[in-house]
Amino acid sequence: MVQDRLFFHSTNLRSPETSFREALLNGLAPDGGLYMPSAIPVFKAGELEVFSSKEYHEIASSVLEKYTGNEIEPMHLKAMCEDAYDFEIPIERVYDRYYIMRLDRGPTASFKDFAARMMGRMMQYFLAGDERNLTILTATSGDTGSAVANAFHGLDNIRVIILFPAEEVTSLQRKQMTTLRDNVRVIAVNGKFDDCQQLVKNAFTDPVLEDLNLSSANSINIGRLLPQIVYYFYAWSRVSGKQDDPVVFSVPSGNFGNLMGGLLAWKMGLPVRRFVVATNSNDEVPVYLETGIYRKISPSKDCISSAMNVGHPGNLPRMVSLYGGVMDEAGVITRAPDLKKMREDIFAVSVSETETRETIRLCHSQSGLLLEPHGAVAWKGLQKYLHHCTLPGDESRVCIALETAHPAKFHEEISKLLGVTPPFPESLSKVEGRKEDFLPFENNYANFRDFLRKNYK
Ligand SMILES: *Cc1c(COP(=O)(O)O)cnc(C)c1O
């Protein structure tokens, strides 16, 4: 059933409600908040059970249609989903009812492909026939940049600028971005990820750049969040498929976009028992759930699960808003959420570096399971949940831990730990020989602004 119209409001509650199109193209709400659907659409029980016999892209269009309503023509939405999701999504049984879902088979080998590919297509849809060009400006610590660059590469009306910290991405991650060219420009900033993010933020709020039509592709964009709802439905449909057999998901979390997708799936009617939220040593959210006091970690700690080195998750205001609270972009809570309910729904746990490495080793020797650091954090988080916090009957629940990147992306760490190099998927090996193209840049906003004005008018 297509809903007539769904609106999107800001978590800061000071911007007017907008359409999906505006929310997608704006990225951030004018009041600095994050867009959330004003009502969460719900599936009826019978609607979900048919998912077991549907392909991934069909489930995707059923889920997304609930949000895009009549703003995207359903036939077009179906075609976009089919086009975006042309890769496999393995769900491996490890033992009993414990599974790993591998979200790493997209073109850039991380789960960011699920969101970026759909967002690119939706933006393209809304811009078709438009005179204006959109310039996507995004900062990356590695995986987002390549997924976004890949998703937008070759699209009309859209130009992409990606900033990365020159010394802090692996050469493989860099090559995934710098070998594309055409409408994708890559800038190596002499600084840290936080510096890249600051340059991007300054540009967004700079009145001098207003006519440039800048938009963001970071995980705060609602267009990146919604596609991340889908694989939770898919997972349930493949390993349970029954209304009375709810699933425990373990989600390796950094900016909390992945988790938000899961929470929205649950609110939409997906049978979920609980979410395990596993972080690395950047444990500000586990500490918050335990103590009720939120303190960001600055600077964030460097862990081998590098995509989760986040000391203040961008999506946290969304999670707080789901539980009735208000948190601004600085992390200040002006209305308390229902912490009790949050703790019932979410088991948040931090996994240390030693535990992460030990998990990669143990899984490999005991079950032949190959995990990279992010997936290992999720798997260990799940074990901790099962040991410390079982609800009655939870031993026999279906549990699914998410593996968010391909082990080959972290081959240095893995071969150090296991003495074997993970096999490279074609998507990763093919960038090796290609010519790179990127622009070295000082960490200086005035220069960056001049560069944008000269080249992106
Ligand atoms: C981005 C990323 C994460 C963290 O996801 P969030 O949505 O930011 O919580 C985990 N693993 C990998 C491999 C990632 O690239």
The ligand as an SDF file (V2000), in Angstrom:
LIG
                    3D

 15 15  0  0  0  0  0  0  0  0999 V2000
   30.6950    2.8280    8.4990 C   0  0  0  0  0  0  0  0  0  0  0  0
   31.0670    1.4860    8.9760 C   0  0  0  0  0  0  0  0  0  0  0  0
   30.6190    0.9820   10.2140 C   0  0  0  0  0  0  0  0  0  0  0  0
   29.8100    1.8060   11.1750 C   0  0  0  0  0  0  0  0  0  0  0  0
   28.5230    2.0110   10.7230 O   0  0  0  0  0  0  0  0  0  0  0  0
   27.6430    3.2070   11.3530 P   0  0  0  0  0  0  0  0  0  0  0  0
   26.4330    3.2490   10.5490 O   0  0  0  0  0  0  0  0  0  0  0  0
   28.4990    4.4380   11.2100 O   0  0  0  0  0  0  0  0  0  0  0  0
   27.4220    2.8610   12.7800 O   0  0  0  0  0  0  0  0  0  0  0  0
   30.9480   -0.3110   10.5500 C   0  0  0  0  0  0  0  0  0  0  0  0
   31.7080   -1.0620    9.7470 N   0  0  0  0  0  0  0  0  0  0  0  0
   32.1800   -0.6200    8.5630 C   0  0  0  0  0  0  0  0  0  0  0  0
   33.0370   -1.5030    7.7450 C   0  0  0  0  0  0  0  0  0  0  0  0
   31.8680    0.6680    8.1380 C   0  0  0  0  0  0  0  0  0  0  0  0
   32.3640    1.1100    6.9610 O   0  0  0  0  0  0  0  0  0  0  0  0
  1  2  1  0
  2  3  1  0
  2 14  2  0
  3  4  1  0
  3 10  2  0
  4  5  1  0
  5  6  1  0
  6  7  2  0
  6  8  1  0
  6  9  1  0
 10 11  1  0
 11 12  2  0
 12 13  1  0
 12 14  1  0
 14 15  1  0
M  END
$$$$
